[in-house]
Amino acid sequence: MIKKYILIISVIFLLTNCGFSPIYLNSNNANFSIEQVDYTGDRDLNNFLKINLNKYKNEKINNKISINVESKYEKNILSKDGTGKITSYELKAEVIFLIKSNNKKIKITEKKIIDSMDDKFEEARLENSVKKSFAFSMSNKLSSKLTIN
């Protein structure tokens, strides 16, 4: 009986101290600071990118980066049914980041296929949510590419 309790307590202590932490939990370990960003293109996507890139502003870091962001967003019809009603779309976002200090271009493209909905308000909300996830993904990819270089 006592051995069972000792075993349970030791397993609990071992499992709670495993040391797992998510990769993107903290952006403070970046060795750069994004100071100036100029946006052109799709306004909604740029607003979501602005929110995500503001995490990388840090006054304490000397490696300051200025970026031009050129975004393009498309909603293409993929398929229609027999009556001509649209059944699915492809959402595609393409962003070109131009780092001014070294004239380096980083091009990131995201795609997602969604089904058409009868409720157009809900479809617009879904499309907005997809844009938000595209911006989050693109800013994380940009961060990882800037950290590597």
N, CA, C and O of each residue as an XYZ file, in Angstrom:
596
protein
N       0.815     -1.191      0.000
C       0.000      0.000      0.000
C       0.861      1.259      0.000
O       0.598      2.187     -0.765
N       1.876      1.299      0.841
C       2.771      2.457      0.908
C       3.587      2.562     -0.369
O       3.846      3.668     -0.845
N       3.995      1.436     -0.930
C       4.747      1.456     -2.180
C       3.909      2.064     -3.315
O       4.441      2.764     -4.177
N       2.604      1.794     -3.310
C       1.714      2.326     -4.335
C       1.655      3.850     -4.239
O       1.710      4.533     -5.261
N       1.544      4.387     -3.030
C       1.509      5.840     -2.839
C       2.829      6.491     -3.226
O       2.841      7.562     -3.832
N       3.920      5.862     -2.886
C       5.241      6.403     -3.239
C       5.413      6.414     -4.755
O       5.951      7.371     -5.313
N       4.967      5.375     -5.409
C       5.042      5.303     -6.863
C       4.179      6.388     -7.515
O       4.624      7.038     -8.461
N       2.988      6.587     -7.039
C       2.089      7.606     -7.598
C       2.666      9.002     -7.398
O       2.649      9.815     -8.322
N       3.167      9.284     -6.221
C       3.747     10.605     -5.934
C       4.987     10.846     -6.781
O       5.167     11.948     -7.299
N       5.844      9.846     -6.936
C       7.054     10.029     -7.743
C       6.712     10.212     -9.225
O       7.386     10.984     -9.907
N       5.697      9.534     -9.737
C       5.281      9.709    -11.131
C       4.729     11.120    -11.334
O       5.010     11.746    -12.356
N       3.961     11.622    -10.391
C       3.422     12.979    -10.494
C       4.553     13.999    -10.528
O       4.520     14.919    -11.346
N       5.551     13.860     -9.665
C       6.673     14.801     -9.665
C       7.483     14.733    -10.946
O       7.945     15.764    -11.435
N       7.663     13.551    -11.496
C       8.433     13.417    -12.724
C       7.698     14.018    -13.917
O       8.320     14.651    -14.770
N       6.391     13.830    -13.985
C       5.627     14.314    -15.128
C       5.390     15.823    -15.100
O       5.277     16.441    -16.158
N       5.314     16.415    -13.941
C       5.059     17.852    -13.876
C       6.304     18.680    -14.166
O       6.186     19.881    -14.410
N       7.473     18.092    -14.149
C       8.714     18.825    -14.378
C       9.389     18.404    -15.680
O      10.610     18.255    -15.729
N       8.600     18.213    -16.729
C       9.185     17.727    -17.975
C       9.869     18.833    -18.772
O      10.728     18.522    -19.597
N       9.533     20.112    -18.569
C      10.242     21.223    -19.207
C       9.774     21.562    -20.601
O      10.559     22.100    -21.381
N       8.559     21.281    -20.948
C       8.038     21.611    -22.269
C       7.673     23.086    -22.333
O       7.056     23.622    -21.413
N       8.060     23.741    -23.430
C       7.602     25.114    -23.668
C       7.415     25.300    -25.169
O       8.247     24.846    -25.955
N       6.333     25.962    -25.576
C       6.073     26.169    -27.000
C       7.132     27.056    -27.649
O       7.740     27.893    -26.982
N       7.350     26.873    -28.947
C       8.378     27.616    -29.669
C       8.069     29.104    -29.710
O       8.944     29.926    -29.436
N       6.842     29.457    -30.047
C       6.479     30.863    -30.234
C       5.865     31.484    -28.987
O       5.150     32.482    -29.083
N       6.134     30.907    -27.819
C       5.568     31.440    -26.584
C       6.067     32.847    -26.314
O       5.304     33.718    -25.895
N       7.344     33.064    -26.555
C       7.938     34.346    -26.215
C       8.749     34.849    -27.397
O       9.648     34.154    -27.870
N       8.448     36.031    -27.875
C       9.201     36.581    -28.998
C      10.367     37.432    -28.531
O      11.029     38.078    -29.343
N      10.627     37.439    -27.216
C      11.710     38.253    -26.671
C      13.089     37.694    -26.995
O      14.088     38.392    -26.818
N      13.168     36.451    -27.466
C      14.462     35.870    -27.775
C      14.933     36.216    -29.184
O      15.964     35.709    -29.624
N      14.208     37.058    -29.892
C      14.613     37.479    -31.233
C      15.783     38.445    -31.120
O      15.832     39.277    -30.214
N      16.730     38.323    -32.058
C      17.910     39.183    -32.031
C      17.747     40.382    -32.962
O      18.738     40.923    -33.451
N      16.513     40.797    -33.210
C      16.231     41.931    -34.076
C      15.018     42.673    -33.534
O      14.258     42.152    -32.717
N      14.860     43.883    -34.004
C      13.712     44.691    -33.643
C      13.157     45.324    -34.914
O      13.878     46.029    -35.619
N      11.893     45.081    -35.209
C      11.263     45.654    -36.391
C      10.763     47.042    -36.011
O       9.827     47.181    -35.224
N      11.389     48.057    -36.572
C      11.084     49.433    -36.180
C      10.119     50.119    -37.124
O       9.128     50.693    -36.672
N      10.377     50.078    -38.411
C       9.540     50.802    -39.364
C       9.016     49.830    -40.405
O       9.777     49.072    -41.005
N       7.714     49.862    -40.610
C       7.085     48.994    -41.597
C       6.165     49.852    -42.464
O       5.312     50.580    -41.956
N       6.355     49.753    -43.778
C       5.497     50.446    -44.738
C       4.648     49.396    -45.444
O       5.171     48.428    -45.995
N       3.334     49.599    -45.421
C       2.399     48.605    -45.953
C       1.757     49.097    -47.248
O       1.383     50.263    -47.367
N       1.636     48.181    -48.223
C       0.850     48.423    -49.429
C       0.078     47.144    -49.726
O       0.528     46.047    -49.395
N      -1.080     47.289    -50.349
C      -1.861     46.120    -50.719
C      -3.149     46.004    -49.933
O      -3.782     47.012    -49.620
N      -3.545     44.769    -49.608
C      -4.801     44.482    -48.940
C      -4.820     45.069    -47.531
O      -3.968     44.739    -46.706
N      -5.788     45.937    -47.259
C      -5.838     46.668    -45.999
C      -6.073     45.751    -44.796
O      -5.401     45.898    -43.776
N      -7.014     44.806    -44.899
C      -7.316     43.929    -43.769
C      -6.123     43.049    -43.411
O      -5.763     42.931    -42.239
N      -5.520     42.442    -44.403
C      -4.358     41.594    -44.167
C      -3.212     42.407    -43.566
O      -2.511     41.931    -42.673
N      -3.026     43.631    -44.056
C      -1.969     44.486    -43.520
C      -2.225     44.858    -42.064
O      -1.288     44.928    -41.269
N      -3.485     45.097    -41.709
C      -3.797     45.410    -40.315
C      -3.484     44.239    -39.393
O      -2.951     44.433    -38.300
N      -3.813     43.023    -39.828
C      -3.495     41.850    -39.026
C      -1.980     41.638    -38.943
O      -1.467     41.249    -37.894
N      -1.271     41.890    -40.035
C       0.192     41.788    -40.010
C       0.791     42.816    -39.063
O       1.736     42.515    -38.333
N       0.250     44.022    -39.071
C       0.752     45.078    -38.189
C       0.638     44.663    -36.723
O       1.565     44.867    -35.940
N      -0.495     44.084    -36.362
C      -0.703     43.628    -34.982
C       0.324     42.567    -34.616
O       0.888     42.599    -33.522
N       0.571     41.625    -35.526
C       1.510     40.539    -35.233
C       2.965     40.997    -35.255
O       3.777     40.488    -34.483
N       3.307     41.939    -36.115
C       4.695     42.395    -36.194
C       5.058     43.370    -35.076
O       6.240     43.580    -34.804
N       4.067     43.964    -34.428
C       4.352     44.854    -33.304
C       4.965     44.110    -32.120
O       5.583     44.732    -31.256
N       4.802     42.789    -32.068
C       5.418     41.995    -31.008
C       6.942     42.044    -31.083
O       7.627     41.804    -30.088
N       7.465     42.352    -32.259
C       8.905     42.304    -32.465
C       9.553     43.676    -32.335
O      10.678     43.863    -32.797
N       8.877     44.632    -31.723
C       9.484     45.929    -31.428
C      10.133     45.842    -30.060
O       9.490     45.478    -29.076
N      11.416     46.181    -30.009
C      12.134     46.135    -28.747
C      13.193     47.230    -28.765
O      14.107     47.203    -29.589
N      13.069     48.181    -27.865
C      13.992     49.318    -27.814
C      15.389     48.913    -27.342
O      16.356     49.627    -27.610
N      15.508     47.790    -26.651
C      16.792     47.381    -26.073
C      17.728     46.732    -27.079
O      18.918     46.580    -26.802
N      17.216     46.348    -28.240
C      18.024     45.637    -29.238
C      18.557     46.628    -30.261
O      17.825     47.495    -30.738
N      19.842     46.495    -30.597
C      20.482     47.414    -31.542
C      20.210     47.060    -32.998
O      20.273     47.936    -33.860
N      19.913     45.815    -33.290
C      19.690     45.363    -34.665
C      18.279     45.761    -35.104
O      17.345     44.964    -35.013
N      18.134     46.990    -35.577
C      16.831     47.519    -35.978
C      16.613     47.268    -37.469
O      17.517     47.459    -38.283
N      15.400     46.838    -37.812
C      15.082     46.469    -39.186
C      13.915     47.319    -39.685
O      12.928     47.515    -38.976
N      14.039     47.818    -40.906
C      12.940     48.497    -41.588
C      12.468     47.598    -42.723
O      13.275     47.005    -43.439
N      11.153     47.506    -42.876
C      10.583     46.551    -43.830
C       9.510     47.239    -44.670
O       8.735     48.052    -44.167
N       9.479     46.902    -45.946
C       8.348     47.228    -46.821
C       7.533     45.957    -46.986
O       8.083     44.896    -47.279
N       6.222     46.060    -46.798
C       5.325     44.909    -46.917
C       4.378     45.163    -48.075
O       3.655     46.160    -48.103
N       4.395     44.244    -49.028
C       3.476     44.318    -50.169
C       2.610     43.066    -50.130
O       3.100     41.954    -50.328
N       1.308     43.257    -49.872
C       0.417     42.110    -49.727
C      -0.591     42.056    -50.864
O      -1.022     43.074    -51.406
N      -0.945     40.827    -51.199
C      -1.954     40.591    -52.232
C      -2.862     39.471    -51.729
O      -2.393     38.432    -51.264
N      -4.161     39.701    -51.832
C      -5.131     38.726    -51.363
C      -6.118     38.433    -52.495
O      -6.616     39.349    -53.150
N      -6.393     37.145    -52.715
C      -7.309     36.744    -53.780
C      -8.304     35.729    -53.239
O      -7.980     34.899    -52.389
N      -9.531     35.821    -53.759
C     -10.575     34.844    -53.477
C     -11.043     34.306    -54.815
O     -11.811     34.957    -55.524
N     -10.579     33.120    -55.153
C     -10.865     32.522    -56.458
C     -11.937     31.452    -56.338
O     -11.983     30.712    -55.354
N     -12.789     31.375    -57.334
C     -13.828     30.349    -57.389
C     -13.184     29.048    -57.863
O     -12.530     29.012    -58.905
N     -13.378     27.984    -57.088
C     -12.828     26.680    -57.468
C     -13.845     25.807    -58.185
O     -13.536     25.188    -59.203
N     -15.064     25.762    -57.647
C     -16.042     24.866    -58.268
C     -17.458     25.428    -58.136
O     -17.769     26.212    -57.239
N     -18.299     24.989    -59.076
C     -19.710     25.345    -59.087
C     -20.520     24.065    -59.252
O     -20.031     23.065    -59.778
N     -21.760     24.115    -58.795
C     -22.617     22.945    -59.001
C     -23.321     23.054    -60.358
O     -23.016     23.949    -61.147
N     -24.237     22.167    -60.621
C     -24.914     22.113    -61.917
C     -25.737     23.345    -62.243
O     -25.939     23.665    -63.415
N     -26.213     24.039    -61.219
C     -27.033     25.229    -61.448
C     -26.195     26.500    -61.573
O     -26.739     27.579    -61.810
N     -24.901     26.382    -61.417
C     -24.026     27.544    -61.513
C     -23.747     28.209    -60.183
O     -23.089     29.248    -60.136
N     -24.237     27.627    -59.103
C     -23.999     28.175    -57.759
C     -22.598     27.778    -57.298
O     -22.183     26.630    -57.452
N     -21.886     28.734    -56.737
C     -20.509     28.498    -56.281
C     -20.528     27.584    -55.064
O     -21.285     27.805    -54.118
N     -19.673     26.539    -55.098
C     -19.619     25.606    -53.975
C     -18.338     25.715    -53.164
O     -18.348     25.401    -51.974
N     -17.227     26.152    -53.769
C     -15.997     26.291    -52.989
C     -15.102     27.392    -53.559
O     -15.124     27.702    -54.751
N     -14.325     27.960    -52.657
C     -13.394     29.032    -52.986
C     -11.984     28.634    -52.569
O     -11.789     27.778    -51.706
N     -11.013     29.273    -53.200
C      -9.631     29.190    -52.739
C      -9.224     30.582    -52.277
O      -9.278     31.544    -53.043
N      -8.817     30.677    -51.014
C      -8.309     31.932    -50.473
C      -6.792     31.891    -50.543
O      -6.171     30.944    -50.061
N      -6.198     32.909    -51.136
C      -4.751     32.936    -51.330
C      -4.222     34.297    -50.909
O      -4.698     35.334    -51.370
N      -3.235     34.277    -50.031
C      -2.576     35.509    -49.589
C      -1.087     35.381    -49.902
O      -0.452     34.371    -49.602
N      -0.559     36.423    -50.506
C       0.866     36.450    -50.849
C       1.442     37.757    -50.315
O       0.933     38.839    -50.607
N       2.494     37.643    -49.540
C       3.128     38.822    -48.961
C       4.604     38.789    -49.303
O       5.274     37.768    -49.148
N       5.099     39.933    -49.775
C       6.524     40.091    -50.053
C       7.072     41.080    -49.033
O       6.655     42.237    -48.981
N       8.012     40.605    -48.226
C       8.682     41.446    -47.251
C      10.022     41.873    -47.851
O      10.837     41.019    -48.200
N      10.257     43.158    -47.974
C      11.526     43.685    -48.462
C      12.249     44.304    -47.277
O      11.830     45.334    -46.748
N      13.339     43.666    -46.867
C      14.143     44.184    -45.765
C      15.068     45.242    -46.341
O      15.897     44.945    -47.201
N      14.929     46.473    -45.870
C      15.632     47.604    -46.473
C      17.131     47.573    -46.221
O      17.899     48.005    -47.080
N      17.567     47.077    -45.077
C      18.992     47.142    -44.735
C      19.866     46.316    -45.673
O      20.985     46.721    -45.988
N      19.373     45.167    -46.120
C      20.197     44.328    -47.003
C      19.510     44.010    -48.331
O      19.964     43.131    -49.063
N      18.423     44.711    -48.650
C      17.686     44.513    -49.901
C      17.324     43.045    -50.137
O      17.428     42.544    -51.257
N      16.905     42.372    -49.085
C      16.529     40.972    -49.203
C      15.009     40.873    -49.299
O      14.288     41.533    -48.551
N      14.526     40.039    -50.231
C      13.097     39.808    -50.396
C      12.739     38.457    -49.809
O      13.397     37.449    -50.065
N      11.680     38.462    -49.017
C      11.140     37.222    -48.470
C       9.684     37.144    -48.913
O       8.867     37.995    -48.563
N       9.378     36.111    -49.687
C       8.025     35.944    -50.223
C       7.367     34.762    -49.515
O       7.902     33.654    -49.487
N       6.188     35.031    -48.943
C       5.456     33.998    -48.214
C       4.045     33.923    -48.788
O       3.367     34.940    -48.937
N       3.615     32.709    -49.107
C       2.287     32.486    -49.685
C       1.525     31.497    -48.815
O       2.073     30.486    -48.374
N       0.269     31.799    -48.579
C      -0.624     30.910    -47.831
C      -1.872     30.673    -48.665
O      -2.357     31.578    -49.344
N      -2.391     29.446    -48.610
C      -3.610     29.094    -49.346
C      -4.532     28.281    -48.452
O      -4.087     27.531    -47.582
N      -5.825     28.448    -48.689
C      -6.820     27.645    -47.975
C      -8.060     27.531    -48.853
O      -8.454     28.488    -49.518
N      -8.667     26.354    -48.846
C      -9.899     26.111    -49.589
C     -11.045     26.086    -48.592
O     -11.002     25.373    -47.589
N     -12.085     26.889    -48.891
C     -13.271     26.902    -48.034
C     -14.504     26.623    -48.885
O     -14.529     26.901    -50.084
N     -15.518     26.070    -48.242
C     -16.789     25.821    -48.911
C     -17.665     27.062    -48.829
O     -17.600     27.822    -47.864
N     -18.476     27.253    -49.843
C     -19.416     28.362    -49.858
C     -20.522     28.092    -48.851
O     -20.925     26.948    -48.644
N     -21.007     29.159    -48.227
C     -22.076     29.034    -47.239
C     -23.308     29.790    -47.732
O     -23.207     30.733    -48.518
N     -24.461     29.357    -47.256
C     -25.694     30.072    -47.590
C     -25.742     31.417    -46.873
O     -26.227     32.403    -47.428
N     -25.244     31.456    -45.651
C     -25.207     32.688    -44.872
C     -23.934     33.460    -45.233
O     -22.843     33.095    -44.794
N     -24.065     34.500    -46.012
C     -22.899     35.259    -46.498
C     -22.194     36.019    -45.378
O     -20.993     36.276    -45.468
N     -22.928     36.382    -44.318
C     -22.309     37.039    -43.173
C     -21.336     36.092    -42.485
O     -20.220     36.485    -42.145
N     -21.754     34.844    -42.280
C     -20.873     33.840    -41.672
C     -19.686     33.540    -42.584
O     -18.576     33.317    -42.100
N     -19.904     33.532    -43.874
C     -18.807     33.303    -44.824
C     -17.783     34.430    -44.743
O     -16.580     34.180    -44.802
N     -18.253     35.668    -44.609
C     -17.341     36.806    -44.478
C     -16.564     36.732    -43.167
O     -15.383     37.079    -43.122
N     -17.227     36.280    -42.096
C     -16.523     36.112    -40.806
C     -15.451     35.036    -40.915
O     -14.350     35.202    -40.390
N     -15.767     33.928    -41.596
C     -14.794     32.861    -41.795
C     -13.613     33.365    -42.613
O     -12.461     33.065    -42.300
N     -13.900     34.125    -43.653
C     -12.839     34.684    -44.499
C     -11.943     35.626    -43.697
O     -10.725     35.621    -43.876
N     -12.528     36.424    -42.826
C     -11.766     37.324    -41.971
C     -10.897     36.539    -40.991
O      -9.758     36.920    -40.723
N     -11.429     35.460    -40.464
C     -10.670     34.598    -39.555
C      -9.496     33.936    -40.277
O      -8.412     33.795    -39.711
N      -9.716     33.539    -41.511
C      -8.638     32.939    -42.301
C      -7.540     33.978    -42.570
O      -6.354     33.654    -42.515
N      -7.931     35.214    -42.858
C      -6.942     36.279    -43.064
C      -6.107     36.488    -41.804
O      -4.895     36.692    -41.874
N      -6.771     36.435    -40.658
C      -6.067     36.610    -39.391
C      -5.058     35.484    -39.164
O      -3.938     35.735    -38.720
N      -5.448     34.256    -39.464
C      -4.530     33.128    -39.293
C      -3.392     33.178    -40.315
O      -2.266     32.789    -40.006
N      -3.678     33.655    -41.530
C      -2.616     33.853    -42.519
C      -1.581     34.839    -41.996
O      -0.379     34.592    -42.092
N      -2.044     35.954    -41.444
C      -1.138     36.989    -40.949
C      -0.294     36.466    -39.791
O       0.901     36.752    -39.718
N      -0.902     35.707    -38.891
C      -0.160     35.125    -37.774
C       0.917     34.177    -38.268
O       2.060     34.231    -37.816
N       0.548     33.309    -39.197
C       1.494     32.353    -39.754
C       2.631     33.055    -40.505
O       3.796     32.681    -40.369
N       2.286     34.065    -41.289
C       3.299     34.782    -42.066
C       4.264     35.548    -41.180
O       5.461     35.588    -41.464
N       3.769     36.155    -40.113
C       4.666     36.890    -39.223
C       5.596     35.935    -38.482
O       6.755     36.272    -38.236
N       5.106     34.746    -38.121
C       5.980     33.757    -37.485
C       7.033     33.227    -38.459
O       8.181     33.013    -38.071
N       6.653     33.016    -39.713
C       7.625     32.563    -40.712
C       8.668     33.639    -40.971
O       9.852     33.333    -41.113
N       8.244     34.894    -41.034
C       9.199     35.995    -41.211
C      10.162     36.057    -40.034
O      11.368     36.224    -40.220
N       9.640     35.923    -38.841
C      10.487     35.955    -37.653
C      11.525     34.845    -37.663
O      12.693     35.072    -37.347
N      11.094     33.644    -38.028
C      12.056     32.535    -38.058
C      13.102     32.732    -39.144
O      14.263     32.374    -38.945
N      12.719     33.294    -40.292
C      13.704     33.549    -41.355
C      14.674     34.661    -40.967
O      15.852     34.608    -41.322
N      14.188     35.664    -40.244
C      15.080     36.743    -39.803
C      15.989     36.281    -38.681
O      17.122     36.749    -38.571
N      15.517     35.381    -37.857
C      16.342     34.871    -36.761
C      17.453     33.987    -37.284
O      18.565     34.009    -36.757
N      17.164     33.209    -38.318
C      18.170     32.312    -38.906
C      19.292     33.124    -39.553
O      20.465     32.772    -39.433
N      18.934     34.199    -40.230
C      19.934     34.977    -40.978
C      20.654     35.939    -40.111
O      21.526     36.666    -40.586
